[in-house]
Amino acid sequence: MSRVLVVRYRQRARPLNTKFLREIVRVLLVEELSQDDFEIGVAIIGEEAMIRMNEGYVRHKGSTDVITFDYTDTSRPKGLSGEIFVCLDEALAQAQRFRVSWQNELVRYVVHGILHLSGYDDKTAAARKNMKREENRLIRRLAVRFKFEHLKTAPRGRSAAK
């Protein structure tokens, strides 16, 4: 059993408190989803890198919000292993469209990726609806504990959690 969580910020469009994002993801995994065994990497990337990944690995044209690679070993059925690539540029654009903060949208994309690693899919309308319902539930629960706006910079001299 291991608890490995790595968060990388691979572009500079906005300042990002990666330690705070790591804590949000840790709470999501351990406290909300009761995961004790995981090896997960989260990379926040820009649009150009996401286009390369989306076209190279998924074979879809253009950018997207999140791509998840599931490396879970079937011999460890309860453990999660994978990488989640989140496009900050998509979060910025979609946040305006949905009238939420880009930080909220960024957390949503990470939650979405974790749900994929947890067995959820969005290939059919019914599965999409079920996944979206769980995504919304988890976002609401995390928003009670964390001020997502603190993702934009490291708070000085105070806790980033509520």
Secondary structure, 3 states (H helix, E strand, C coil): CCEEEEEEECCCCCCCCHHHHHHHHHHHHHHHCCCCCEEEEEEEECHHHHHHHHHHHHCCCCCCCEEEEECCCCCCCCCEEEEEEEEHHHHHHHHHHHCCCHHHHHHHHHHHHHHHHCCCCCCCHHHHHHHHHHHHHHHHHHHHHECHHHHCCCCCCCCCEC
